[in-house]
Amino acid sequence: MTTDSDTTLRGESDDLGEHLSPAELLAGYRAGSSFFFASPRGSMLARGVDAVVPKTTCSGGRGRLPEQVAEFLRHAEDFGRVNPLVVGAVPFGENLPAHLVLPSEVRRAAPLTAPQTPPDMPRLDYRLKQVPAPAEYERAVERVLKRLRDDEMSKVVLARSLELTTPDPVDPGVMLRNLAGADPGGYTYAVDLPRRGQDGSRDAFGEQPALGRTLLGASPELLVSRDGVRVRANPLAGSRPRSEDPVEDRRRADELLHSGKDLREHAAVVEAVVAALRPLCRDLVVPEHPSVVHTAAMWHLSTDITGELADPETSSLQLAVAMHPTPAVCGTPPQDARAAIAEAEPFERGFYTGMVGWCDASGDGEWVVTIRCAEIEDTSLRLYAGAGIVEGSEPADELAETSAKFRTALSAMGWSDAL
């Protein structure tokens, strides 16, 4: 229920009411009842759940998801919602349903800026389990390299996970604020999910699922955004860890920008993204060479791709589904890479390397790749990080890359020394 004093949007995408600061939106986040998403385009806080996109809509072939979500939003309009939107997450594989909801209210603000005060750095006790163990991960990389030599594959993204348990429940809000403070120019997100083992499916406009898990992170990688007919994608591939020494940090960035191995890996991702977008867009602008961008923890090779929709009815979710998974999170060719991932990784990826974001009834929206993330459920956390295995990869280097990528989430909990 809203009142005249609430600054709320009932599923609308226009900025109405008094102006809120991004810090106010971030402070208003509450795990279990909110969706938070911040990008260079702006900040969003969605509260409550008026309806859940049914499980039957979210599974049975990812290609049908955009059409079925569009129908879901049309039904919301029939109930009086003006330009309603869905928010949530789509998993990496098709064996799990997406979790997309129609929020009760949406608030918007400007993009995040660097905080004026230092972030909270909790020092909770924890137990840590690495899955797989570091030595086993290196052996898995060696097995994948052999498959690359023997099979017609050029890349496999191999991930590992950290499982942490604490004596007391973890506060997702603290971790979200720290993630936002560390990388305010990136894509910070928090999504409520059903507990593990519960799919949370309900009929449309029916009972809300029991939510007890939070997916949150600070992704550096925009999968795709749509603003009117304008389309943007920003694939990343090729990485180096940051250094606290400014001279060494710059050297690593320059090394990355001139690394033949990383440039080839990056070019393959850009080629796949362009191939997915070209049938749906016109006037694609693709820079000839990548640039280097950074987060607090990593340097990345980056290519900023822009264009216009060929058909203005194409939604951001249609674009995202057409592009996902890119070789940056899966490999090449994708079906063979998926099979190698299933064989080599001793855990279910779930929403890691899926996509998180929003799409409204007009088709506008933003979807980012679900990386640099953690899943929090009561006293447990699961973190994920992966590395692209290509010809010339060294197992020890790939292990070190995943360890560096874990720093984003670990630092947000004051555990940067965990590895």
N, C-alpha and C positions, 0 to 999 in steps of 0.2 A: 504494500500500500504506500503510495507517495503522497506528499503534502505540498502545499504551495511554496513552502520554504525549501523543499528539496531541489537541488540542482541535478535533475535527472533527465535522461533521454529514454523514452519508451521504445527502444529498438531502433532509434533514428540515428543517422550518421551526421546530421548537422550539429554544430555547436550552438546550443541554446542555453539560456539562463546566465547566471553570473559566471565570470571566468574563474576557473580553478587552476592552481599551479600543479605541475607534475609532482611536486613533493607532497601536495595534499592528496593526490590520487594514490600515490605510493603508500602514504600513511594510512589510507583508508582500506588497504588490502587486508582481507581476513581469509585465511585458509579454510576451506570447507564451504565457502559461500561466495567466492569471487573468482574472476578471471582478470589477470593483469597482462597488458601487452604494451610495450614501449618500443618505438622505432624512431629513426630520424624524421619520420612523417608526423609523429605525435604520440601521445600517451592515451591509453584506454583502461578504464576500470569497469568491468561488468559485474553486476551483483545479482544474486538470486537465479533461479531457474524456473521459467514458466513452462517450458516443454523441452523434451529430449528427443533428438532425432533418433527414431527407432533403430534397434540393432539390425533389423532386417534391411533397413535402408543403407546401413554403413558397411555391410559385408556382401558377399556373393558377387564380387567383381568390382574393383575400385573404379573402373571406367564409368559405371552407372551412378556413382555417388553425386557428382555435380547436378545431374538432372533430378535426382531424387531430393537433394537438398533444396533445389529451386522450387520444387513442388511443395515441400515442407514450408518454405517461406511464403509461398502464395497462400497457403492455408492460414498462416499467421496474419497475413494482410486481411483475410476474410474475417478474422477476429478483431479487426480494428487497429492492428499495428501498422504504423507508418514506416516504410522502408525498414522492416525488421532485419536482424542479422543473426547469424550463428557464430559461436566462438568455440574453440576447443582444439583438439589434437587428432591427428590421423597416424596410425602406427606404421612401422616400416613394412611389415608383411601383411598379407591379406587373410591370415588365419585369425586375426583379432579384429573386432569392429572398431570403427572410429568412435570417438566420444565428442559429439557436437551438441550444443544446447542453445536454446533461445533464452537469453538472459531477461530478467525482470526489468532491469534498468541499466543504462550505459552512461558513463561519464567520460568526458574527454578533456584533454589539456594539451599544452605545447609539448615538444620533445623534452626528454630528460636533460638535465644539465648536471655538472659535477656538484656534489654536495658541499655545503659550506662547513659542515662539521665532519670529523672523521667517522667512518662507519663503526658500528658495533662489531667487536671481534670476540665472540664467545669462546671460552676455552673449556669445552665439554670433554669429559673423559670418553674414550671410545675404544672399541675393538675393531681391528681391521682384518679383512680377508680379501686376498687378491684372487680373482677368477678370470682366467687361469693364473697359476703361479707364474712369476716372471720367466723362469726357465722354460716352462711349458709353452708360454706365448712365443718365445723365440723359436722353439721347435715347430710350432704351428706355422710361423712365418716361413721356415725352411720348407715345410711340406707344401705350402702355397706356392713358393718359388719353383718347386719342382713341377707342380701342376701347370704353372705358367709356361714352363719350358716344354712340357709334354702335350698340353692341350692348346686349343686356339683361344686362349684368354690373354688379355694384355694387362689387366689390373683386377685386384681383389682388395676390398677394404676390410681389414681384419681388426676387430675390436676386442677389448677386454673390459672387465668390470671390477669395481671396488665395492665391497659390502661392508658397511660400517654399522655398528650397533652402539647405543649409548645407554646409560642407566636411566635417563629421563627423556621424555618426548622432546623432539627437535622442533623449534619454532620456524616454520617456513617463512614467516614474515621477516624475521631477522636476516635470513639468508638471502631473500629477495632484495631487501634494501642494500645489502652489501654487494650483491651482484650488480645492481643498478649503479651504485657508487663507483665501482671499479671500472665499468665500461659503459658510461652513460650514452655514448654515441652509437652503441650497438643495438641489439634486439633482445630485450629482457622480457621474460614471460613467466607466468605461473598459471597452471591449469589444474582444476580439481578433477580427480579421476576416481572411478570405483576402486575398492580395495582389490588387491591381487586375488585372482581366482573368482571374482564376481564381475560379470560383464555389464551389470547395471542397466540392462535393457528394460525399457518400459514402452507402452504405447505412446504415440504422439499426444501431447497435451494431457498426459497421464501422470502417474505418480513419479516423483523424483527418485532416482536411484540413490542408494546409500553411498556417499562419497567419503573416503577415508584416506585417500592417497593424494599427494601433490607432486606434480611434475613441474619443475622450474629450472631455469637456466638463463644463460646470456649467450645467445648464438651470434657469431659474427657473420652468418651467411643468410642473405635473403634469397629464398627460392624464387618468388615472383610477387610483384604487386601490380594492382590495377587501379588507376585513378581516372575515371571516365574511359577514354579510349587509349590512354597512355599506359604502357606496359614497361616494367623494369625487372631485370633479373641480375643477380650479382654472384655468379659462381666463384667459389674459392677452391683451390687445390694446390698443394705444395706449401710446406710449412717449415718454420724454424722457431725454436723457443727463444723468448726474449732474454736479455742479459741485463743485470743491474748496472753494469759498466757501460756508459754511453758509447764509448768507442767500439767495444765489442758488439754491442747491440746493433750499431750501424753496419758493422762488418757483416754480421749475420744476415741483415736485410739485403745487402749488396750481393752476398753469396747466393742467396735464394733467387734474386732477380736474374742471375746469370747461370744458374744451375741447369744443365741440359736435361737431367733426369726430371727435375721438378717442372721445367717448362713443357716437356713432352706430356707429363701427367696432366698439367693444367690445360694444355691445348685439347686433350681428349675430352675433358669435361665441358669446355666451352663449345666444342663441336657438337656434343650431344645436346646441350641446352639449345643451341641455335637450331638444330634439326627438329627439336620438339616444338619450338616457337614459330618456325618459319611458316608452317601451314596455317597458323592462327593469327599471324601478324604480318604487317607490311612495314616497309621502311625501317627494317632492323638496322641499328647502328652497333657494330661490333668492333671495338678497338683492335688494332693490329697486334699490339703487344700488351701484356698484363702490367699492372702496377703492383706495388707492395702496400698492404694495409696491416694494421696491428691492433691487437687487443692488449690487455694488461699482461697476458701470458705468452702470446704467440705473434709471429709474423706470418702473413699469408700472401700468396699470389692471388690477385683479384682482377676480374674483368667485369666492367659495368656495361650491361647490354640494355639498350632501350629500343622502343618501337611503338607502333600503333596497331590497335586491333583491326583485323580485316573485317570482322563482324562485331559490331558494338554490343551484341547480345552475349558474347563470350564472357563468362564470369571469371573472377580470379581463381575460384576453385577448379574450374575447367582447365585453366592454364596450369595450375599446380599439379593436378592429377596427370596431365599430359607429360609433365617434366619429371615427375618423381618415380623412382629414385634416380638421381643423377649418378654418374660414375664417381662423384666426389664422396658418396656414402655407400656405394654398392660395388661397382666395378664394371668391367667391359669384357664380353657382352653381358648384359644384366642378368639374364636367366642363368647362365653358367656361373656367374659370380655369386648369385643367390645360393646356388647349390653348394659352392665351395664354402660360403659363410656358414650355412647350416651344418656342414660337416665339421668345420674347424672351431666354431665358437661354442663353448660349453654352457650357454645360457640363451634364453629367449630375449631378443632385443626389445620386444614390445614397442613402446613409443619412441625409443632412441633411434635416431636417424629417420624418423618419420617427419611430419611437418605439423607446425602449430601456428594458429592465426585466426583470422576472421573473414567472413564474406557476408555482404548485405544483399538485400533483394534486388538492388540495382546492378549487382555484379562486382562492385568495388570491393577491395580487400587486400590483405597482406598475408603471406605465408612464408615462414622461415623454416630452415632445416633444424630439426631438433637435435642439436649437439651442444656441448659444454653444459650438460644437464645433470640433474639429480632427481631421483624419486624418493620422496619422504613419506614414510608410513609409521606413525607412532615413534618408536625408538630406533628405527632402522632407516638407513639411507643406502641407495644404490646409485653409483656413479658409473658413467660409461665414457670411453674414449677409443678412437680408432685411428688407424694409419693406412694409407694407400700402399699396397704392396705391388710393385712393378719390377720389371727387369732391372737389376742393379741395386735393389733394396738390400740393406744389411739388417739382419734380425736385431742386433743390439741397438742400431739407430732407430728402428721402428718402435722398440720398447721404450727408448728414451723419449720419443715423440709423444707416445700415449701418456707417459708420466707427466710431461710438460702440459699436456692438455687437461689433465686432471686438476692442475693447479687452480683453474678458474673456480670450480665448485669448492675445492678443499680450502682455498683462501677465504671464501665467503663464510666458512665456519671456523676460521682460525686454526685450520689444520694444514697449513701449507707445507709443514715439515713431515707430513704423514708418510711420504714415500722417500 
